[in-house]
Amino acid sequence: MIEQTTFEKMYATPFFTFQLMRHERVNAELLKEGRKLRSASESASKSNKGGWHSKGNIFEEKAPCFSFLSVAAESAVKDAMKRIDAADTDTLALKLFAWMNINPKGAYNAPHTHPGAHWSGVYYVSQPEVEDDNAGLIEFIDPRCDLPNWRILKAKSFRQKRSFRLAPGELVLFPSYLLHWVHPNTSDEERVSVAFNAKFSKRKK
């Protein structure tokens, strides 16, 4: 007979979700400040199609809600680093860069990655109720290229795509190389999120 001696998920993609406790108040403030920013500036043109994308790093805005979310995002990134047995974050410098997405009806985010960063995340401020099961989903594409023959096994580890519907107060964190996009919003209510990149570098001596 044969006996298993080890089991390892080689080349697995780490993927995390977090829940922000007592998020209702901070989300209300984020919506308020987001409306101010949108009325004061035009949208940046990134992966957004039909939606508004803020300019600059909103984690540098003065409103307390952005500072609060920045701390939460940093905590999530450092927790993820520990879970994957990465380098001690105290030995590295961390830079966070964030922006707000406001997607009205019909708006979506085209497939993209986040070059130059290590981790990317999305925090959900508002997520409309929809009848279409795909509306507003964030979908991730398998980064491995030679897997079509594995689909017949119907194993979760080898699915070509994975989709998630996150609720307000939830944060998703993933490696920045992972290709992803957001399905169109079919609701009359706006879908609002705060996305961010996290990049580590060597501390200057």
N, C-alpha and C positions, 0 to 999 in steps of 0.2 A: 504493500500500500504506500501511498504518498502522504507526506505531512507538510503542511504549509509552515514555512519558517519566517517569512516576512511578507508584509503588504505595504506598498507605497504608491501614492498617487503621483507618478512622475509627470512633470510639466503641467500640473493642474493650475488653473487660473483662480487665484484667491478672489472672493467676492463676499461683501459684507452688507448687512442692513443694520441700521441703528434706529432707536426710537428716542425722540427728544421728549423728556418728561415735562408735563404741564406746558405744552406747546401753544395752547390757544391764545394766550396773551401776546407772546412774541410773534405769532403768525399775524395777528391783527395789526401789530405795529409794522411788520414787514410789508403788509399790503398797503398800509397808509404811506409809508416812506417810498414804496415802489411807485405809487401813483404820482408822488411828487417828482421823482426822478424822470418818469416818463413824460410828464408835462413840461419838464425843463430841457429835455434833450431828445434828439431823434435817435432812432435805433441804430446800433452797430450792425454790420452785415457779416454774419458768421454762418453757422449751420441753420439759423432760423429762417423759416419760409412763411411769411405772412405774420409773424409775431414780432414783438419788441424785445431787443437785447440791449441791456444797459452798457454804457461805456465806462472804461476805467475799472479800478478795483473797488467794488462796493464794500469790501471789508475795511477799507480806509475811510468810509463815510463816518460822520460823527454820531449818527443815531445809535443809541444803545442796543437796539435790536440786531444791528449788523455786527457789533462787537461781541454780543452774546453768541450769535451763530458762529462767528469766527472761532471762539473758544471751543464750542462744541465740535466744529469740524476738525480742529487741531487735535482734540482728544480722540476723535474717531480714527484719524490717521495714525496716531501714536499707538492706539490699541491694536490696529491692524498690523502694524510693524512688529509688535510683540507676538501676535498670533502666528506670523509666518517666520518667526525666529530671524528677523532681519537685524541689521546693525543697531546698536544702541542709539536711539534718537538724541540722547544728550550729547553725543559726539558729533552730531551733524547740525547744520543750519537749515531751518525749514521756512519756506516762503509759500504763503497761500495767496491765490488770486481768484476772486469771485465775481460773478455777474448775475443779474436777475433776468429771467425769461418770463414774459407775459404772452401767452398764446390765446388769442380770441378764437372764435369758431373758424374752423378751416385751417388754422395755423399748425405747423409741425416743425420738427427739426430733422434735417436730412442726415443720412449716414455719415459719420465722421469719427475721428479719433482726436486725441489731445497731445500732439507731438511736443516733446520737451519737458513734459511733466512725468512724475512717477505715479501718483494717484489722482483720480478724478472722482468727484462726488456730486450728487444732486440731492438737495433738500427740498421737500415738498411743502409749499405754503398753502396752496389750494388745489384740489383735484375734483373737477365736476363729476356729478353723477351722470352716467351715460347709459343708453340702451345698447349701443354698439360695443360688443365685448373687446374690440381692438382699440377703440378710441382712447387716445392719451397714454397708451402703453409705452414703456421704455423697453426697447428690444436690443439684445446683444447677439452678435454674430460670432460663431466659433472662429478663433484666429488660426486654427490648424487647417492646412490646405488639402491634404490627401486623405479625406475621410468618407467619401461617398459610399464605399463598400461596407462601412460600419453601420450605416443607417438601419439596415435590416435587423440588427440586433436589438433595436429599440431601447437602448440603454441611455439613461439620462446624461451620462458622462459624454456621450457622443452625439447629442442633438446638435443640429446645425444652428438653431436659434433658441434663445430663451427670452421670454417676455415677462414683465412684472408690472403690476398696478400698485403703486405705492400710495399710501394715504397721507393726508396732511400730518406733519410731525415726524414723518419717517425720512431717513437719509440712507441713500445707497452709495457704496464706495467700491471702486474697482480700479484695476491697473489702467493707466491712461492709454495704453496701446490697444485696448479692446474696442473694436468697431461697434458702434451703437447708433440708434436713432430713436425718435419719438413719433408715434403715430398721430395723425391729425386729430385735433379736438373737434368733436361733433356737437358739443354743447353750446348754448348761448352764453354760458358762464365761462369766464376766463380761467385758464389753467396757469398757475403761477409757481415758479420754482426758483431756487437759488443754486446755481452750479458753481463748482470751484475746482481748481487744480492745486495740487500740492507737490512741490519740488524740493528735494533735499540737495544740499551741496556741502562741501567740506568747510568747516569753520576756519576763518582766517586767523592765523596765529598772531 
